[in-house]
Amino acid sequence: MGKHLAGMRPLRWLLFLGFLVLGYLGLFALLGFLLERYFLLTGFGPERAASAAGAMALGAEITLKLTLISGLAGLIIGVFAGMFRLSSRPWVRLPATFYIWVTRGTPLLVQILFAYNALPLLLRPLWPEAQAVLTPYWAAFIALSFNVGAYNAEVVRAGIQAIPRGQWEAAWSLGLSPVDTLRFVILPQALRIVVPPLVNNVVALLKDSSLASVITLAELSLSGQRVISATFRPVEVYLAVAAIYLLLTTVLTFFTNALERRLKVAGR
Protein backbone atom coordinates (compact mmCIF):
# COMPACT_ATOMS: atom_id res chain seq x y z
CA MET A 1 0.00 0.00 0.00
CA GLY A 2 2.82 2.39 0.91
CA LYS A 3 4.62 1.70 -2.37
CA HIS A 4 1.40 2.32 -4.27
CA LEU A 5 0.92 5.71 -2.57
CA ALA A 6 4.56 6.64 -3.18
CA GLY A 7 4.10 5.80 -6.86
CA MET A 8 1.06 8.06 -7.04
CA ARG A 9 2.93 11.13 -5.80
CA PRO A 10 4.77 11.90 -9.08
CA LEU A 11 1.48 11.54 -10.93
CA ARG A 12 -0.21 13.96 -8.54
CA TRP A 13 2.58 16.49 -9.02
CA LEU A 14 2.33 16.16 -12.82
CA LEU A 15 -1.43 16.68 -12.67
CA PHE A 16 -0.92 19.69 -10.40
CA LEU A 17 1.67 21.23 -12.75
CA GLY A 18 -0.60 20.54 -15.73
CA PHE A 19 -3.45 22.26 -13.91
CA LEU A 20 -1.24 25.29 -13.22
CA VAL A 21 -0.14 25.57 -16.85
CA LEU A 22 -3.70 25.27 -18.15
CA GLY A 23 -4.90 27.74 -15.53
CA TYR A 24 -2.14 30.19 -16.48
CA LEU A 25 -2.94 30.01 -20.19
CA GLY A 26 -6.68 30.14 -19.55
CA LEU A 27 -6.36 33.15 -17.24
CA PHE A 28 -4.77 35.39 -19.85
CA ALA A 29 -6.94 34.10 -22.70
CA LEU A 30 -10.02 34.91 -20.62
CA LEU A 31 -8.52 38.23 -19.58
CA GLY A 32 -7.96 39.26 -23.20
CA PHE A 33 -11.54 38.30 -24.10
CA LEU A 34 -13.03 40.21 -21.15
CA LEU A 35 -10.92 43.29 -21.85
CA GLU A 36 -12.05 43.36 -25.46
CA ARG A 37 -15.72 43.10 -24.41
CA TYR A 38 -15.14 45.84 -21.82
CA PHE A 39 -13.57 48.25 -24.31
CA LEU A 40 -16.35 47.60 -26.82
CA LEU A 41 -18.96 48.37 -24.16
CA THR A 42 -17.21 51.63 -23.26
CA GLY A 43 -17.28 52.92 -26.84
CA PHE A 44 -13.99 51.75 -28.37
CA GLY A 45 -14.09 50.72 -32.01
CA PRO A 46 -13.69 46.97 -32.77
CA GLU A 47 -10.11 47.29 -34.04
CA ARG A 48 -9.03 49.63 -31.26
CA ALA A 49 -10.70 47.44 -28.61
CA ALA A 50 -8.91 44.32 -29.88
CA SER A 51 -5.48 46.00 -29.98
CA ALA A 52 -5.93 47.60 -26.53
CA ALA A 53 -7.10 44.33 -25.00
CA GLY A 54 -4.18 42.41 -26.51
CA ALA A 55 -1.61 44.96 -25.32
CA MET A 56 -2.96 45.06 -21.78
CA ALA A 57 -3.33 41.28 -21.50
CA LEU A 58 0.30 40.92 -22.61
CA GLY A 59 1.34 43.59 -20.09
CA ALA A 60 -0.48 41.73 -17.33
CA GLU A 61 1.31 38.50 -18.29
CA ILE A 62 4.70 40.24 -18.19
CA THR A 63 3.81 41.69 -14.78
CA LEU A 64 2.88 38.28 -13.36
CA LYS A 65 5.94 36.54 -14.82
CA LEU A 66 8.25 39.23 -13.47
CA THR A 67 6.62 38.99 -10.05
CA LEU A 68 6.89 35.20 -9.87
CA ILE A 69 10.54 34.88 -10.92
CA SER A 70 11.60 37.91 -8.87
CA GLY A 71 9.67 36.59 -5.88
CA LEU A 72 11.35 33.17 -6.16
CA ALA A 73 14.83 34.71 -6.49
CA GLY A 74 14.05 37.10 -3.63
CA LEU A 75 12.97 34.19 -1.45
CA ILE A 76 16.29 32.39 -2.03
CA ILE A 77 18.25 35.60 -1.41
CA GLY A 78 16.19 36.34 1.70
CA VAL A 79 16.69 32.90 3.25
CA PHE A 80 20.46 33.04 2.89
CA ALA A 81 20.76 36.73 3.86
CA GLY A 82 18.55 36.13 6.90
CA MET A 83 20.71 33.22 8.07
CA PHE A 84 23.94 35.12 7.37
CA ARG A 85 22.54 38.03 9.39
CA LEU A 86 22.51 35.75 12.46
CA SER A 87 26.03 34.40 11.96
CA SER A 88 28.57 34.89 14.73
CA ARG A 89 31.30 35.39 12.12
CA PRO A 90 31.68 39.11 11.23
CA TRP A 91 32.85 38.37 7.67
CA VAL A 92 29.52 36.58 7.08
CA ARG A 93 27.22 38.82 9.14
CA LEU A 94 28.48 42.27 8.13
CA PRO A 95 28.03 41.95 4.32
CA ALA A 96 24.46 40.67 4.85
CA THR A 97 23.74 43.50 7.29
CA PHE A 98 25.14 46.07 4.84
CA TYR A 99 23.08 44.67 1.94
CA ILE A 100 19.85 44.79 3.97
CA TRP A 101 20.62 48.29 5.28
CA VAL A 102 21.34 49.75 1.83
CA THR A 103 18.44 48.03 0.07
CA ARG A 104 15.80 48.90 2.65
CA GLY A 105 17.13 52.45 3.00
CA THR A 106 16.95 53.45 -0.68
CA PRO A 107 13.87 53.78 -2.94
CA LEU A 108 13.03 50.89 -5.24
CA LEU A 109 12.72 53.36 -8.13
CA VAL A 110 16.37 54.38 -7.66
CA GLN A 111 17.41 50.72 -7.54
CA ILE A 112 15.60 49.97 -10.81
CA LEU A 113 17.21 52.96 -12.53
CA PHE A 114 20.62 51.95 -11.15
CA ALA A 115 20.23 48.36 -12.39
CA TYR A 116 19.29 49.56 -15.88
CA ASN A 117 21.54 52.59 -16.39
CA ALA A 118 24.54 52.19 -14.06
CA LEU A 119 25.03 48.44 -13.53
CA PRO A 120 25.95 47.70 -17.19
CA LEU A 121 28.63 50.40 -17.05
CA LEU A 122 30.10 48.93 -13.87
CA LEU A 123 30.09 45.43 -15.37
CA ARG A 124 31.48 46.44 -18.77
CA PRO A 125 35.19 45.90 -17.91
CA LEU A 126 34.45 42.30 -16.87
CA TRP A 127 31.46 41.67 -19.14
CA PRO A 128 31.49 43.71 -22.38
CA GLU A 129 28.05 42.40 -23.43
CA ALA A 130 26.38 43.58 -20.21
CA GLN A 131 24.68 46.55 -21.90
CA ALA A 132 23.01 44.29 -24.45
CA VAL A 133 22.09 41.53 -22.01
CA LEU A 134 20.65 43.72 -19.27
CA THR A 135 17.43 44.58 -21.09
CA PRO A 136 14.66 46.40 -19.20
CA TYR A 137 13.15 43.05 -18.22
CA TRP A 138 16.31 41.63 -16.66
CA ALA A 139 17.29 44.94 -15.07
CA ALA A 140 13.86 45.05 -13.40
CA PHE A 141 14.28 41.41 -12.35
CA ILE A 142 17.62 42.13 -10.65
CA ALA A 143 16.33 45.22 -8.84
CA LEU A 144 13.07 43.63 -7.69
CA SER A 145 14.78 40.39 -6.60
CA PHE A 146 17.35 42.11 -4.42
CA ASN A 147 14.79 44.56 -3.07
CA VAL A 148 12.28 41.94 -1.92
CA GLY A 149 15.18 39.71 -0.82
CA ALA A 150 16.22 42.30 1.76
CA TYR A 151 12.71 42.45 3.24
CA ASN A 152 12.45 38.65 3.16
CA ALA A 153 15.78 38.43 4.98
CA GLU A 154 14.41 40.35 7.95
CA VAL A 155 11.31 38.16 7.98
CA VAL A 156 13.42 34.98 7.96
CA ARG A 157 15.72 36.36 10.67
CA ALA A 158 12.74 37.17 12.90
CA GLY A 159 11.23 33.74 12.25
CA ILE A 160 14.43 31.94 13.24
CA GLN A 161 14.82 34.05 16.37
CA ALA A 162 11.21 33.26 17.34
CA ILE A 163 12.09 29.58 17.81
CA PRO A 164 12.84 28.91 21.51
CA ARG A 165 16.48 28.45 22.45
CA GLY A 166 15.60 25.05 23.90
CA GLN A 167 15.00 23.69 20.37
CA TRP A 168 18.62 24.42 19.46
CA GLU A 169 19.94 22.91 22.68
CA ALA A 170 17.81 19.78 22.32
CA ALA A 171 19.08 19.23 18.78
CA TRP A 172 22.70 19.74 19.86
CA SER A 173 22.23 17.29 22.72
CA LEU A 174 21.20 14.69 20.14
CA GLY A 175 24.45 15.22 18.27
CA LEU A 176 23.20 17.37 15.40
CA SER A 177 25.60 19.91 13.96
CA PRO A 178 24.58 23.59 13.82
CA VAL A 179 23.89 23.29 10.08
CA ASP A 180 21.75 20.16 10.51
CA THR A 181 19.96 21.77 13.44
CA LEU A 182 19.08 24.75 11.30
CA ARG A 183 18.06 22.60 8.34
CA PHE A 184 16.02 19.87 10.04
CA VAL A 185 14.76 21.47 13.26
CA ILE A 186 14.70 25.27 13.13
CA LEU A 187 13.81 26.15 9.53
CA PRO A 188 10.77 23.80 9.28
CA GLN A 189 9.31 25.45 12.39
CA ALA A 190 10.25 28.96 11.29
CA LEU A 191 8.64 28.37 7.90
CA ARG A 192 5.16 28.25 9.42
CA ILE A 193 5.85 31.56 11.18
CA VAL A 194 7.25 33.45 8.19
CA VAL A 195 4.78 32.39 5.47
CA PRO A 196 2.17 35.16 6.11
CA PRO A 197 4.66 38.08 5.96
CA LEU A 198 6.42 36.50 2.96
CA VAL A 199 3.03 36.33 1.22
CA ASN A 200 2.51 40.03 1.91
CA ASN A 201 5.92 40.75 0.39
CA VAL A 202 5.00 38.90 -2.83
CA VAL A 203 1.70 40.78 -3.16
CA ALA A 204 3.52 44.08 -2.56
CA LEU A 205 6.12 43.02 -5.14
CA LEU A 206 3.42 42.58 -7.79
CA LYS A 207 2.27 46.16 -7.24
CA ASP A 208 5.84 47.48 -7.02
CA SER A 209 6.60 45.94 -10.42
CA SER A 210 4.69 48.86 -11.95
CA LEU A 211 7.79 50.99 -11.27
CA ALA A 212 9.58 49.07 -14.03
CA SER A 213 7.63 51.21 -16.50
CA VAL A 214 10.23 53.98 -15.97
CA ILE A 215 12.80 51.88 -17.86
CA THR A 216 10.32 51.21 -20.72
CA LEU A 217 9.41 47.68 -19.67
CA ALA A 218 5.99 47.07 -21.27
CA GLU A 219 4.34 45.70 -18.14
CA LEU A 220 0.73 46.43 -17.23
CA SER A 221 1.11 50.08 -16.19
CA LEU A 222 3.11 51.12 -19.26
CA SER A 223 0.76 49.15 -21.53
CA GLY A 224 -2.13 51.10 -20.06
CA GLN A 225 -0.31 54.42 -20.55
CA ARG A 226 0.34 53.58 -24.20
CA VAL A 227 -3.32 52.73 -24.75
CA ILE A 228 -4.26 56.08 -23.17
CA SER A 229 -1.82 57.90 -25.47
CA ALA A 230 -3.49 56.29 -28.49
CA THR A 231 -7.11 56.67 -27.37
CA PHE A 232 -7.23 59.63 -24.93
CA ARG A 233 -9.52 57.57 -22.69
CA PRO A 234 -7.77 57.60 -19.28
CA VAL A 235 -10.83 56.82 -17.13
CA GLU A 236 -11.75 53.56 -18.87
CA VAL A 237 -8.14 52.40 -19.21
CA TYR A 238 -7.06 53.15 -15.64
CA LEU A 239 -10.18 51.41 -14.31
CA ALA A 240 -9.18 48.36 -16.35
CA VAL A 241 -5.56 48.54 -15.11
CA ALA A 242 -6.71 48.74 -11.48
CA ALA A 243 -9.13 45.83 -11.97
CA ILE A 244 -6.37 43.66 -13.48
CA TYR A 245 -4.01 44.41 -10.58
CA LEU A 246 -6.82 43.49 -8.19
CA LEU A 247 -7.42 40.24 -10.09
CA LEU A 248 -3.73 39.28 -10.06
CA THR A 249 -3.28 40.04 -6.36
CA THR A 250 -6.44 38.03 -5.59
CA VAL A 251 -5.15 35.02 -7.55
CA LEU A 252 -1.75 35.22 -5.82
CA THR A 253 -3.39 35.54 -2.41
CA PHE A 254 -5.61 32.54 -3.12
CA PHE A 255 -2.66 30.25 -3.85
CA THR A 256 -0.53 31.57 -1.00
CA ASN A 257 -3.41 31.18 1.46
CA ALA A 258 -3.82 27.58 0.30
CA LEU A 259 -0.10 27.03 0.95
CA GLU A 260 -0.43 28.57 4.40
CA ARG A 261 -3.35 26.27 5.28
CA ARG A 262 -1.40 23.25 4.05
CA LEU A 263 1.59 24.16 6.22
CA LYS A 264 -0.67 24.55 9.25
CA VAL A 265 -2.19 21.10 8.66
CA ALA A 266 1.26 19.55 8.17
CA GLY A 267 2.46 21.11 11.41
CA ARG A 268 -0.27 19.59 13.57
PyMOL commands that set and color helices and strands:
alter all, ss='L'
color gray80, all
select helices_A, chain A and resi 2-41+46-85+90-105+108-123+130-133+136-161+165-173+178-215+220-231+234-266
alter helices_A, ss='H'
color red, helices_A
deselect
rebuild
show_as cartoon
